[in-house]
């Protein structure tokens, strides 16, 4: 088990308010849960490719 200062640092990185969890084990459980959820979300991203129309609109010309 990690110390409270480390848990608070990791909690801040995953947007968990450590003040809401006075018990270190509950905070650690929440942090681990958020890390797993964040990892799952990071692996499901989609890639969008620009179309010729959007490139022309950004570049200011129709001859793209």
N, C-alpha and C positions, 0 to 999 in steps of 0.2 A: 504494500500500500504506500502511496506517495504522501508527502507531507502536505499540509493545508496550503502553503504558499504556491506549490507546484500545481495543485488542483485549481486554485483560483486563477492562475496564469492560463492554464488550458481551458478553463471554463470561459474566460474572457474571449479566447480565440474561437469558441464555438457558440458565442452569444448566449451564455447561461449566466444568470445573476447569482454569484456565490452567496450573497446575503440571504437568498431565499432558501438555502440549504445549510442550516447550522450543523447538521450531522455530516461528518466527512464521508462516511460510506454512502449516504444518499447522494451527496454531491458527486462522488466518484461514479456511481451508477448512472446518473444523469449525463455526465460528461462522456462516459463510454457510449451510452445510447446515441448522443448527438454526433459523436465521431463516426459511429457506424452509419447513421442516417446520411451524414455529409458524404461519406465515401460512396454510398449507394447512389446518391444524387450526382456526384461528380462523374460516375461511370455511365450515366445515361444521357449525356448531352447529345445534341444533334448538330450537324454541320449544315449551314445554309450557304449556298454559293450565290454570288451576285449575278443578276441577269444583265443582259446587254442594255436593257432600258435603264436599270438603276445605275450602271456604270456611266452611261451617257448623261444622265441627269446630274451625277456628281461631277463629271469632267466638264460639263457645260457644252458638249457638242453631240451631234447626232451621228457623226461618222466614227463609230467605235466598232 
